[in-house]
Amino acid sequence: MQVTLPPSWYSGNQAPVGVTDYGAYYSGSVETPYKYSTSEFMGNFTIYTASFTSNSRYYPNSFSIQLNVVLNYTKTNGQSAYLWVQDVAVINTATNQMNIVDNIWNLTSNKSVLKGVSGNGKIYTYQGQNYYAYQYPSTISFAYPLQVSLFVTVSVNSQRYPVINFYFIYGGKVVQYDSVVVKVPVQSAAFYVEGYTTLPSGLYEDAELVTGGPGGGSNASPSAYKAYYTLQFLNGTKLVSVPHAFDYGADTAETVTGMADTAVGSYTAYLYPGSESWSALW
């Protein structure tokens, strides 16, 4: 069964908005699925102006830009498992400050427990589900235009354990701020985009660079926003754009209200205050 677009749990003018490759595209009314794997995803954004309010108790003027991808690994016994990997910028539009955080969740099933992960962060619990998280220790003060790249890589070490590396690029500097070892021997591990079916947890095996609230399932609304997003993956030795994209995400709990998203130029999304159109970008 092919994936259903848009996801049934989002409607109206509220969703994570940005660039998402679901492993599917439409030709007229016909949906065509596809899949690919890679060892790296990169999300790039340039913000020229931003002013947000959110329903977050602790971050009333903040929003997030999330690079969300799915790690698919095959254990030595042949079983598949899925981890949701997030590389996130949380931006405070009242103070012009930014924090970088990562999360890892187990998407193998609805009640999967995350265990056997080791990095700079710790295991936390949210609504009965545990997850891994770490925050880069320095708060970044910025001026517009704000230009940032978020990227993640995966490899398999000599013990056959997957290793997930988290990076960001700001001010011309590449910063690796976390490296997480998943202590499960595997046959293979890669990030996948696949539109033939949803994951066992019911979520999507997609790649997203999306805007949402600052965390904890929050919602944010822009009074001013002008930004450009691109989403790329490593194909051989080159970073290339995702082949198809929609203007809404699916897997994250954070959303934005009153955000429009239009394709401009070559594989670039322009985000600004407006109405969500629930449409393909390219």
C-alpha positions as CSV (number, residue, x, y, z in Angstrom):
1,M,0.0,0.0,0.0
2,Q,1.4,3.4,-1.0
3,V,1.7,6.3,1.4
4,T,-1.3,8.6,1.7
5,L,-0.6,12.3,1.1
6,P,-1.2,14.5,2.9
7,P,-1.1,12.7,6.3
8,S,-4.5,12.2,7.9
9,W,-3.4,13.8,11.2
10,Y,-2.8,17.3,9.7
11,S,-5.5,19.6,8.2
12,G,-6.5,23.2,7.8
13,N,-3.7,25.8,8.0
14,Q,-1.5,24.0,10.6
15,A,1.4,21.7,9.7
16,P,5.2,21.4,9.7
17,V,6.0,23.5,6.6
18,G,9.1,23.3,4.4
19,V,10.5,20.7,2.1
20,T,9.7,17.0,2.4
21,D,10.6,14.0,0.1
22,Y,8.1,11.2,0.8
23,G,9.4,8.9,-1.9
24,A,6.4,9.6,-4.0
25,Y,5.2,12.1,-6.6
26,Y,2.0,12.8,-8.5
27,S,1.6,12.8,-12.3
28,G,-1.9,14.2,-12.6
29,S,-3.9,12.2,-10.1
30,V,-1.7,9.1,-10.2
31,E,0.8,8.7,-7.3
32,T,4.1,7.0,-8.2
33,P,6.3,5.7,-5.3
34,Y,10.1,5.4,-5.4
35,K,12.9,4.8,-2.9
36,Y,16.6,5.5,-2.4
37,S,19.2,5.3,0.4
38,T,22.1,7.5,1.3
39,S,24.7,8.0,4.0
40,E,24.1,11.8,4.3
41,F,21.3,14.4,4.3
42,M,21.8,18.2,4.4
43,G,19.2,20.9,5.0
44,N,20.1,24.5,4.1
45,F,18.2,27.6,5.1
46,T,18.7,31.3,4.7
47,I,16.5,33.6,6.7
48,Y,16.2,37.3,5.9
49,T,13.7,38.3,8.5
50,A,11.7,36.4,11.2
51,S,9.2,37.3,13.9
52,F,7.3,34.4,15.6
53,T,5.0,33.8,18.5
54,S,4.4,30.3,19.9
55,N,2.3,28.5,22.4
56,S,5.4,27.2,24.2
57,R,5.4,28.3,27.8
58,Y,9.2,28.6,27.9
59,Y,9.9,29.9,24.3
60,P,7.0,32.3,23.4
61,N,8.9,33.9,20.5
62,S,10.8,30.9,19.1
63,F,10.3,28.4,16.3
64,S,12.4,25.5,15.0
65,I,13.8,24.4,11.7
66,Q,14.2,20.6,11.7
67,L,16.1,18.2,9.5
68,N,14.3,15.0,10.1
69,V,15.4,11.7,8.4
70,V,14.9,7.9,9.0
71,L,17.8,5.5,9.6
72,N,17.0,2.1,8.4
73,Y,19.3,-0.7,9.6
74,T,19.3,-4.4,9.2
75,K,20.4,-6.4,12.2
76,T,22.7,-9.5,11.9
77,N,19.6,-11.7,12.4
78,G,18.0,-10.1,9.3
79,Q,15.4,-8.0,11.2
80,S,14.9,-4.3,10.2
81,A,14.8,-1.5,12.6
82,Y,14.1,2.3,12.2
83,L,15.4,5.3,14.0
84,W,14.1,8.8,13.5
85,V,17.1,11.2,13.5
86,Q,16.6,15.0,14.1
87,D,19.1,17.8,13.7
88,V,17.3,21.0,14.8
89,A,17.9,24.7,15.0
90,V,15.7,26.5,17.6
91,I,15.6,30.2,16.8
92,N,14.5,32.9,19.3
93,T,13.2,35.9,17.2
94,A,13.0,38.2,20.3
95,T,16.7,37.9,21.1
96,N,18.2,36.8,17.7
97,Q,19.7,33.7,19.3
98,M,19.9,30.1,18.1
99,N,20.4,26.8,19.7
100,I,21.3,23.5,18.0
101,V,19.9,20.2,19.3
102,D,19.6,16.6,18.2
103,N,17.0,13.9,18.9
104,I,16.8,10.2,18.1
105,W,13.6,8.2,18.5
106,N,12.8,4.5,17.8
107,L,10.2,4.2,15.0
108,T,10.4,0.4,14.7
109,S,6.9,0.1,16.3
110,N,4.5,2.2,18.3
111,K,5.9,1.0,21.6
112,S,9.6,0.6,20.7
113,V,12.1,1.4,23.4
114,L,15.3,3.3,22.5
115,K,18.3,1.7,24.1
116,G,21.9,1.0,23.5
117,V,22.8,4.5,22.2
118,S,25.9,6.3,23.3
119,G,26.8,9.9,22.6
120,N,27.1,13.3,24.3
121,G,23.5,13.3,25.3
122,K,21.1,11.4,27.5
123,I,17.9,9.4,27.3
124,Y,14.7,11.3,28.2
125,T,11.0,10.5,28.3
126,Y,8.2,12.4,26.4
127,Q,4.6,11.2,26.7
128,G,5.7,7.8,27.8
129,Q,8.2,7.3,25.0
130,N,12.0,7.5,25.6
131,Y,14.3,9.3,23.2
132,Y,17.9,10.5,23.0
133,A,18.7,14.2,23.0
134,Y,21.7,16.6,23.2
135,Q,22.1,20.4,22.9
136,Y,25.2,22.1,21.6
137,P,26.5,23.9,24.6
138,S,26.9,27.4,23.1
139,T,24.0,29.7,22.3
140,I,24.6,31.5,19.0
141,S,23.8,35.2,18.6
142,F,23.2,36.2,15.0
143,A,22.2,39.0,12.6
144,Y,20.2,38.6,9.5
145,P,20.6,37.2,7.0
146,L,21.0,33.9,9.0
147,Q,22.5,31.2,6.8
148,V,22.8,27.7,8.3
149,S,23.2,24.1,7.1
150,L,22.2,21.1,9.2
151,F,23.5,17.7,8.2
152,V,23.7,14.2,9.4
153,T,25.8,11.2,8.3
154,V,25.8,7.5,9.1
155,S,28.5,4.9,8.8
156,V,29.2,1.4,10.3
157,N,32.2,1.1,12.6
158,S,34.6,-1.9,13.0
159,Q,32.3,-3.4,15.6
160,R,29.5,-3.3,13.0
161,Y,27.6,-0.6,15.0
162,P,25.9,2.3,13.2
163,V,27.5,5.7,14.0
164,I,25.3,8.8,13.5
165,N,27.2,12.1,13.3
166,F,25.4,15.5,13.8
167,Y,26.8,18.7,12.2
168,F,25.9,22.3,11.5
169,I,27.5,24.9,9.4
170,Y,27.4,28.6,10.5
171,G,29.7,31.5,9.7
172,G,31.7,29.4,7.3
173,K,32.6,26.8,10.1
174,V,31.6,23.2,10.1
175,V,30.8,22.0,13.6
176,Q,30.4,18.3,14.5
177,Y,28.6,18.6,17.9
178,D,27.6,15.0,18.5
179,S,28.4,11.4,17.5
180,V,26.1,8.7,18.5
181,V,26.9,5.0,18.5
182,V,23.9,2.6,18.2
183,K,25.3,-0.5,20.0
184,V,23.5,-3.1,17.8
185,P,25.6,-5.2,15.3
186,V,24.2,-4.7,11.8
187,Q,24.5,-6.0,8.3
188,S,23.9,-2.5,6.9
189,A,22.7,1.0,7.9
190,A,21.6,3.9,5.7
191,F,19.1,6.8,5.6
192,Y,16.1,5.8,3.5
193,V,13.3,7.6,1.6
194,E,10.6,5.2,0.6
195,G,7.0,5.8,-0.6
196,Y,5.7,2.3,-1.1
197,T,4.5,1.9,2.5
198,T,4.6,3.5,5.9
199,L,6.8,2.3,8.7
200,P,5.5,-0.2,11.3
201,S,4.9,2.7,13.6
202,G,2.5,4.2,11.1
203,L,4.9,7.1,10.3
204,Y,6.6,8.0,7.0
205,E,10.1,6.9,5.8
206,D,10.8,10.4,4.5
207,A,13.3,13.2,4.6
208,E,12.2,16.6,5.9
209,L,13.5,20.2,6.4
210,V,10.5,21.8,8.1
211,T,9.4,24.7,10.3
212,G,7.5,24.1,13.5
213,G,7.2,25.2,17.1
214,P,10.2,25.3,19.3
215,G,9.7,21.8,20.9
216,G,7.4,19.6,22.9
217,G,4.7,19.4,20.3
218,S,4.3,23.2,20.2
219,N,2.9,25.5,17.5
220,A,4.4,28.7,16.2
221,S,2.9,31.5,14.0
222,P,4.9,34.1,12.0
223,S,4.0,37.7,11.8
224,A,7.1,38.2,9.5
225,Y,9.2,35.6,7.7
226,K,11.2,35.5,4.6
227,A,13.4,32.4,4.1
228,Y,14.7,29.9,1.5
229,Y,15.1,26.2,2.1
230,T,16.9,23.4,0.2
231,L,17.2,19.7,1.0
232,Q,20.0,17.6,-0.3
233,F,21.4,14.0,-0.1
234,L,24.7,12.5,-0.9
235,N,24.4,10.7,-4.3
236,G,27.8,9.0,-4.9
237,T,30.3,11.8,-4.2
238,K,28.0,14.8,-4.8
239,L,25.2,16.5,-2.8
240,V,22.1,16.7,-5.0
241,S,18.6,18.0,-4.4
242,V,15.8,15.5,-3.4
243,P,14.1,14.6,-6.6
244,H,10.5,15.5,-5.5
245,A,9.2,17.4,-2.6
246,F,6.0,18.5,-0.9
247,D,5.4,21.7,1.2
248,Y,4.5,19.9,4.4
249,G,6.1,17.4,6.8
250,A,4.5,14.4,8.5
251,D,6.6,12.8,11.3
252,T,7.2,15.7,13.7
253,A,4.8,16.9,16.4
254,E,5.7,20.6,16.1
255,T,3.7,22.7,13.7
256,V,3.4,26.2,12.3
257,T,0.2,28.1,11.5
258,G,-0.1,30.7,8.8
259,M,2.9,29.7,6.7
260,A,3.0,29.6,2.9
261,D,5.6,27.7,0.9
262,T,6.4,28.1,-2.9
263,A,9.0,26.6,-5.2
264,V,11.4,29.2,-6.7
265,G,14.4,28.7,-8.8
266,S,16.0,25.3,-8.9
267,Y,14.9,23.0,-6.1
268,T,14.4,25.8,-3.6
269,A,11.4,26.6,-1.4
270,Y,10.5,30.1,-0.4
271,L,8.6,30.4,2.9
272,Y,6.6,33.4,4.0
273,P,3.4,34.2,6.1
274,G,0.3,32.9,4.3
275,S,-1.9,29.8,4.0
276,E,-0.7,26.2,3.8
277,S,-1.5,24.8,0.3
278,W,-0.9,21.1,0.9
279,S,0.8,20.8,-2.5
280,A,3.9,19.5,-4.3
281,L,6.8,21.8,-4.7
282,W,8.5,19.9,-7.5
